[in-house]
């Protein structure tokens, strides 16, 4: 595979990088393991100091870091700056709470004293992280911040179209004072993935990516008896009930479907609106999408980004054409899209047959799947009839009732009266084909630790 920076707005290939050689892979793994052996003995205060330095560096150089994101995957510059700040906030979280989440837990076991049985959290070692291009910094920090806090180290295989983002993250930790090998980037060819996972120094595997990639990585991890976590695709349901603030819901839907160019696992992909408010909602939604400004992602006036590559745009077009061939109706909205760049005309799909592939497919870009539900029960049924279970939303003026509806959705996260979000202090994870395991807060930090039982028995005791 070719690692290259290709500007999605201009199509220019800016820079290319060679694949890692066998020798470079071995050197990286050896260095990471050596670093782990020392890092696991460091104090939480020392680890927190490095994370705090990294957060400060990000904030002091926000624009510089943001411009790399915009260059490599076309993210709007304001959204890129927001991603940099979110990374700093995740680092802040573990500076503040990391040591507390890893404190030993004492168990009230029968026949023992209050402190005789404890669970301690020991780091595992080298964690292999396979990360995607849509949030090139956030995804790296989301795994790195908790795991280095726990005493682990990270070897990173980033997406092939964001190599400079990967290098920027390694450089960030270098500048923050981290030892060499705490975060290591490898421009790894697919052919060498199993070689890394199989290595006995690698103790866990974390992937964020597609279903196909997740299936491959999970199979390899299982083959070599390595713990794994997967955050895969999503087709988040955005449910609008009959007592919702329809205008607010429609405005949120415009944002929820089109932020980051619609290239978000937790983007509001399936808008499910009950019949009684459907027409009002759709009219407002069309108006909102028509106001989006597609253009140069470096221009602060732009509000709709290009897709990450021309191939991504071509693949999305093929998906829409197949949906139409299977009976769906496609309506392109009035947003003006430049001829230059990997843009995709915002599109609404309706009349999607429940036995068609499109009904169970993730559309990664500004394509809206719109469903008219007969009533609340029908909306819940449509929402749950999906292979995915990542995020979702429920809109209602009755928050308590919306929470009850949320409990009935077969998904990992549900937000009330806003699209699924990403926050530094809220865990992230899904069910079904959206993967398993969690990242962030205490759930994420404990995915790759050995929760070891330590039992003390009186030396004079007897069985």
N, C-alpha and C positions, 0 to 999 in steps of 0.2 A: 504494500500500500504506500502511496505517496503522501508524505506530510508536507503541506504547502499552505501558505497564506494567499488566498484569492479574494480580492475585494468584491463582495457581492453586488455593490452598486456600480462599479466600473468594469468588472470582469477581469481586471488585471491580476496576473499572478505576481505577487509582490516578492515572495521569497519561498524557497524550498529547502527541505531538510532531509538528509539521508536516513534510512532505517538504521536502527541500532544493530551493531554486529554481535556475533556470539561472544566475542571478547568483552565488548562494552556491557552486555547483559550480565555476564559473570562478575565483572568489576562492580556494577551497580548493586547486585544482590549481596556481594561480599561486604561492600561498604555499608549498605543498609543494615545488615545483620550486626556488624561490628558496632555501628552507632547504637543500635538497639541495646546491646549488652551494657553499654555505658548509660544510655538515656534512661533505662528502667530504674537506675539507681539514683537519679537526680530527684531533688525535692520538688514538690508541687509549686513552691514559690518560684523556683528557677524556671520551671516550665511556663508558669503564668507570666513571668516577666518577658519571655520571648513572644508569647501571644500578644501581650500588651504592646510590645514594640511593633509587631506586625500590624496591629490595628491602627496605631499612630501613623505609621508609614503610609498605609492606604489612605487615610484621611488627608495627610499632608500632600499627597500626590494623586488625588482623586481623578483629576482630569487626564493625567498621563496614563493611568491604568485604564480609564474608561475608553480612551481613544484606541487602545489595542483591541478591545471588544468590538467597537464599531468597525474597525478596519477588517477584522477577521470574519465576523459572522453577521455584520450589518445591523447590529442593535442600535436603536435610537440613542443618541449621545446622552440624553437625559436619563433614559432607562439604564444605560451603562453606568452612569455615575451613581444611580440608585443601587445597582448591583454591588458596586465597590463599597458603598456605605453599609449594605446588608452584610457583607463579609466582615467588615469591622465590628458590626454588632454581634455576629456569631462568635468572633474572637473574644469580645468583651464578656459574653455570657460565660465562657469557660474560665476566663480570668477570675470572674466573680464566684462562680458556683462549682467549678471543676473539682476542687479538693473535697468539697462537701458531698458531692455525689459519689465519691469513691471511698468515703470513710467506711471502716469495717462495720458490719451489722451483727449485733449480738442476738442469739436465738435463745428463747426460753425453753430449752430442751429438758425433758423430764430426767431428774437425777443429777443435774449439773447446776452449778451456780450461775448467776446472772451474766458473768463474763467468761464462762468456760467454753462456750461454743460460739464461734464467730465465722462470718463469711467475709473474706477479704478479696479484693479485686486486683488480681495480678495481670499485667499486660501479657499478650500472647507473643508479639514479635513483629515481623514484617507483614504489613497488610498491603495487598495488591489492589489498587483502585483503578477501575476502568470507567472513565467519565465521558459525558457527551458534550456537544458543542453549544447547546442553546443557552447555558449559563456557565461560561467557561471558568469563571472564578468561584462563583457560589458553590458549584458542585465540588470543587476541589477543597474549599474551606470547610464545607459541610461534613466531609469525612475526616479531613486533617485535624481540625481544631479539637474535636473530642478525642480522637485516637492518640494524638501526641500528648494530650493532657493525661490520658490513661497510662502513658509510657510506651506506646507502640510507635512504629515509624511507618512511613508510606512510600511505596513505589507506585508511580503514576503512569498509566497508559491513557493519554488524553485522545480526544477525537482528532482525526488527521487534518481537519481544516482549521484547527486553532492551536498550532504549535507554539506561536509566540505567547499566547495566553498561558500555556503550560510553563514555558520558560520564565514568564513573569512571576508565577507563583513560587517557583523554586528560588528565584532571585529575591523575592519578598522575604522568605524565611532566612536566606543567607544574610540579608541586610538587617534582619531582626536579631541576629546573633545565634541562630540555630546551628548545631554542628552539621557538618557535611554528612549527607545521608539521612537526615531526618525526613526530608521530602525529596525524593529522587524522581526525575522525569526520564522516561524511556520512550524514544520514538520506535515503538515495538511493532514489527510486522505481525500480521495475524498468525503467520506460521510459527511464531515463537511464543504465542500466548500460553499454550499448554506447558511449554518448557518452564515458564515462570511459575505457573500455578503448581506444577509438580515439585518444584524445588522444596526441600524440607525446611529451608529457612523461612519460606512464606507460610504464614499460619492462618491467613484469612483472605477472603476475596469480597470486595464490594463493587457492585456495578450499578450504574444508572444508564439506561439506554432502552433499546427496543426489545420487544418480546423475543425476536429471533436471537439477538445478541445475548439476552438473559438466559434463554434456553441453553445456548452453547456454553456460556460461562458456568452456569449452575451445574451442568452435566460434568464439566471438567473438574469443578470443585468437589462434587460428590465422588467422582472417580478417584480423586486423590485425597479424599477424607478431610477436606478443608471446610471450615465454616464459611457460609456465604450470606450476603444480603443482596436483594435485588429491588431496585426502584425502576419500574418499567413504564409502559405507556399508560395513557388514560383517555377516557371519553366522558369527562365530567358532565353530569346532569345538572342543569340550571333550571330548577322547578319554580314556576310562578303560580301561586295559588290564587283563588278568587278574591281574597281579601288583601292582596298585596298592594303596595304603592306602585302602580303599574309604570308610571313615568320613571321613578327611581330604579325599578328593576330593569327597564329597557336601557337606561343609561349605563347601569352597571354591566349589562350584557354586552354592550358595545365595547367597553373596556375589557371585560373578562374574556371575550373571544379574540381580541385583536392586539393585546399587549404582546410585546416581543414578536410581532408579526404573526401572532397566532401559533407560535412554535413553543408551546409550553405544555408539559404533561398535564398540569392541572388547569389548563385553559378551559373556559366554559364552552365545550364543544357541542353539547346537545341541549338546545333550549326547548324545554317541555312546559307548555303554557296551557292552563285549563281553558276550556272553550269559552267561558263567560267573559274572559278578559283578553282573549287571543288577538282579536282584530286591533284593539287599542295598543296592545304591546307591540305587535308587528309594525304598525304604522310608525310608532315612535322609534323603534329599532332601525327601520330603514332610513329614517331621517338622520339618526345619529351616525350610522355607518357612512352615509353620503357626505358627512362633514369631515371625515378623516382626510388627512393630507398626506399622500404618499410622495416621498421625495428623498433627497439626500439625507441619510441618517445623521450626518454631522450638522445639518441645518436644524436649529431649535424649533423651527416652524413645522417640521415634519412630525406627523403623528402616526404614520403607518410605515413600518420598515419593510425593506425587501426581505425575501427569504434568504436563508443562509447560503444558497448556491443556486445556479441555474438548474442543476439536476433536481434539487428539491422542488423547484417550481414546476418542472416538467413532470415529475412523479405525481405531484398533487393534481395537475391537469388530467393525467391519465386516470387517477382515482375518480375525479368528478365525471369524466366521460363514461367510465364504467358504471357509475351510479345511475347516470341518465339512461344508459343502455339497458339497465335493469328495471327501469320504470320511474325513477325519481325525476322531479322537475328541478331545473337549475335556473335561478334568477341572479344575474349579475347586477350588483348595485352601482349606484351612480358615482362612486368614488373615482376620481381621475387618477390613472396609474401611468407613470412615465414609461416611455418605450425603453429607456436605458435601465439596466439593473434587473435583478432576479425578482421582480415584483409579480404578485398574483392578484388579479381582480377579485375583490371581495364578492363572495357568492353565497346565496342561500339555497340549500337543498330542502325540498318539501316532498310530500307524498312518497316517502321512503318506505318501501315494503318491508315488513318485519321479517320476511324470509330472504331478504337480499343481503349480500355481503356488506353493503354500505351501512346497513342498520347496526352492524357489529364491528365497524371499522373506525379507527382513529384517523381523522384528517388533520395533518400537522401544518396548519397555515390558515389564512383567513376564509375558511369555508365553514358555514354555519349549518348544522343539522337542526331543522325546526320541526317540532311535533305539536299538533293540536291534541291535547288530552281531553277526554270526555269530562273528567272530574278528578278530584284528588287521588282517588284509588287508582285510576287509570294512569295518572302521572307517576305514581310510585311504581306501578307495574312496568311502565316503559323505562324508567330510570334503572330498575334492577335487571332488566333484560339486556344485559351487556356482559361481555367477557371481562371487562375492566372494572376495577373498584378502587380508584385512587382518591379523588376528591368529589365534591358536589356542593350544591347550594340550594337553599330553600328560602323563598321570599314570601313573607306573610306579615301582616301588622300584629298578629298574635304570636309573640315570640315563644311562649310556652307551647303552643300547638306546633309551631315550626320545629321546635326541639323534639317533639314527639315524632313528627314525620322524619326528622333526621335519624332517629334511632332505628327506623324501618328501612333505611337505605343501606344496601350491602356495599359499603365503601369505607375507606380508611379515614377519611376526613370529611366533615360537613361544616360549611360556614352558613350562618343565618344572615340574610339580607346583605350579602356581598359575595362576590365570586371566591372560589377557593384561593387562599392566600399563602404566602411564604413569609414566615417570621423567624427571627433568631431564637425565640424562646417558646416556640410551639413545635412539637414533634411532627415528623413527616414520614408517611408510609402508607401502603395500600394493601389490598387483598386481591384474590383471584389472579387474573393475568397481569395485574399491576405490580405483582411482586410480593416480597415478604421482608420482614425486618423493619427497623425504624432508624432514622437519623435525627440528630439534635436532642437536646436536653439530656436527662439521665438515661433515657431509653437508648439513644444513640451511642453514648459513651460506653455502655455495657454490652454492646453487640460483640465486641472483640476483646473481652477480658475473661480470664479464668476466675469464676466466682468460687474460690477455693474454701473448703470447710477446714477450719483449724479447731481441734477439740483438745481441751486440757483435762486430764484426769489426775486426781491426787495420787502421788507416787506410792502411797500406802493403800490405795484402794484395791478392791477385789471385784472380780466379775460376779 
